[in-house]
């Protein structure tokens, strides 16, 4: 790619990660190198098995105990921050070495909003990324500064969800 753009998939609806996976698979299908980096994720989900089977996709993920920041004590927050920093730094390093065409930062917006990722490091990277790298950020409630940096900003709205009716997440569908 000559010029990589910035995508933001945000909103309170289901499908932000799913959309980013779709883009990752599409890119890999065109033999582009993809890094799929996850933040604020707990147990492994079904799509990771498929992504692991695609040679053009590298999956990065930090500590599985970094999920809901509101329940963390200071030590847990510190460990989560360090884990996220390692994932972000590795992602950026791969981009700077020219080893990435598409970088997905899944749930980075939630980590950003929760103070569980270095905001300045992320913003600096987005503003100064290698020109050819396409970057995807997912999560709820992106700040104005992130939105301003986006070329594509897609909001996924929750109109109705089975969880509201008491139906828990189902294997193969939501996880």
Steps between C-alpha positions, in 0.01 A plus 500: 500500500618847422305674774363327806197654664357499853177312580302538822226247576315630803164499673305295750386234254632152434734469205803726542747215544312294240534783245872531570545124460321518167740770381797298629384190310436703184848653520665162563308362203684759289830390655535807720676457834264554793565548870189446712578641846244462778451709812254450788415145392462209737445142386602406146217523248416276206633727228853472639522138383430609144728804513781277633461279194554789258873542429469873424346576843700551818294506818621694804329499834596600849403368838161331501417659836463846344128529436279731709713778643237619750562192714880524503713603794818708450724195457270341242477830308879528500543146367232555239659828390838325464342214305324742265818704459685187389233416241486857368878531488537169318230603250669833434843340466370256238347790306820702517697201366271485197351164601138617516252614237190500724509554876186426701497637855193324635341669805781755514241775544376342824858466624564862402189625680584295812858628519633149435713596202747782442277759332787715377679197350185393315422850370861553390498171312171573323622845395844373391437142387671366190299645213404165347362343820121473534394529866173384657394604851196350669307577816232714656499877540804624309607848603483789256874486438483137385194569286679793336788267404267244341440479127218249547294532817221242522263492794330171579183569694326259734134490410422168668723234656420155647703580813230754593250209503724295730664287230872462580781510241494186285806310383558552130275806481607757758819330617 
